[in-house]
Amino acid sequence: MFAPPRFRLLREQVIRRPLPEVFAFFADAANLQAITPEFLDFRIVTPLPIAMREGELIDYRLRLCGVPFSWRTRIETWEPGAHFTDRQVRGPYVLWHHQHEFHETDGGTRMIDTVDYQLPFGPLGHATHAVFVRAALARIFDHRARRIEELLAPADHLPRPARAAGAP
């Protein structure tokens, strides 16, 4: 019997905002839709707002290559201001375990995403990973990093209000 290989995606990003602000952004499940690429046509099905806590189930709908599917995750761990973990209960993967860690650092918050995942279909799943899935996940997480940077830009990067003529 072929055991599906386990893959890991590891991403780190420094966000130039205080940890409480950054964690609050990720504690609001609605923000997941704001950082997910449009090509996935991602929608949260669970009524908002969602009370984030251990055991909470969240349902999504999305499309990949035009094929619609449902995805359900469970919040497995929830430690406000430090980390949380979601695990796929139903969806396209044999395993999807996503740990989100948050650490104070000089100049802001270091966020670490660690995703352990396995694909279905045995050797075909392994080949699919090499040809398609690894690149698709990189594209999704690259987009996510850019959107996080845009949405959580430090205040000094926001446009300054226009001054009235003659104002100092």
N, C-alpha and C positions, 0 to 999 in steps of 0.2 A: 504494500500500500504506500502510495506517495504522500508524504506529509508536506503540506504547502510551506514554502519558505516564509520566514518572517522578515519583514523589511522595517527600516527605521528612517524616519524623516526628522531631522533636528534643525531647528531654526532659532536664532537669537536676534534680538532687536533691542536697541536702547531707545527709549521713548523719553523725550525731554519734558516730562511732566512728573509731578510727585506721584509716588506709588498709590496713595488713596484714590487719586483721580483716575489713574490708569486702571486699577482694579475695578472701580465703579463702572468704567466704560465696558469692561468685559463681563461684568456681573449683569448687565442689561442684555438679555438674549437677543433683543431686537437689533442690536448693533452687529450681530453676525451677518445679517442680510446686507448691511451697509459695507462690509469689508469683503464680501464674496463676489467674484467676477460675474458680470451680467450673462456671460455665455452659459452659465449653469442654470439660469432661470430659477434661482434658489428662493424658496418661500417657506417661512415658518408657518406650520399649520396649527400648532398649539396656540390657543388664545393668549394674547399678550395683555398685561405684563405677566411674565413667568417668575414665580418665586424660586429663585435659585437656591438649592439646598441638596444635600445628599438624598439620592433616591428619586429626584425629579426626572420625569420623562418628557422629552421634547421631540415632537414630530415635525418633519420637513418634507417638502416635495422639491425635486430638482430634475433637470434634464442633462444628460450627457450624450453628446453626439445625436441629439434629437430624441433620445429614448427617455421617457419619464420614469421616475421611480421614487419610492418612498424611503425615508430614512428615519429611524428612531434612535435616539441616544438616551442614556441614563447618566445623570450626574452621579458619579461614583464617590468622589471625595469633594469636600467643599470647606476650605479654610480661608475665610475672608482676609484679604490683604496679603496672602501668601501663595496659594495655589488652588487649583481645582482640576478634576479629571472627568472627562466624559468617555463613555464606552458605547459603541454601537450595540444596540439590542436587535435591530432589524435593518438591513441595508445591503449594499453591494459587496461588502467585504466579509471574509470569514472572521476577521478580527480587525477592529479599529479602536485603539486605545490612545486617547489624546490627553497628555498632561500639559497644563498651562502653569508655569511658575513665574513669580514676580519677585524681584529683588531690588531694594534701594541701591542706587549707585550714584557716584558723583554725576551731577547733571541730570538726574532723572530716575528712570526705572528700567531695569534690564528684564526683558520678558523672554522666557525660553519655552518653546513649543517642542515637545517630544511626542511623535506619533509612531506607535508600533502598529503594523498592519500586515494582514495576510490576504491574499487573493484566492478566489475559488478556482476551480477547473484544473487543479493539479499542474502538470507541466505546461499546459496551455496558459494558465494564469501566470506562471513564471515568465513565459515568453511575452505575454501581454504587458507585464511590468516593464520588461526591458525595452519594448518597442513603444509603449504608449503611457502607462500609468505613472512611471517615475517622472517623465517630462510634464504630464498633466498636473501632477501634484506640485511640482516646482513652479509651474505657471500660476497655479492657484495661490500658493503661499507667497510668491513674488508680488502678485497683485495685492494680496492682503497686507503685506509689509508697506507697500506704497500708500494704500488707503489709510492705514493706521497712522503713518507719518503725516498725511494730509489732514485727517480728522483730529489728531491730537497734537498738531503743530504747537510749539510753544508760543505764548502770547506775543513775544518780540518778533515773530514772523507774520503776525496778522497785519493786514493793512492798517495804517494809521489814519485816524479821521482827518478829513480835509480841514485846513485852517481857514478862517474867514480872512478876507483881504485886510492887511494891516495888523493882523494879530501876531503876537510874538511867537 
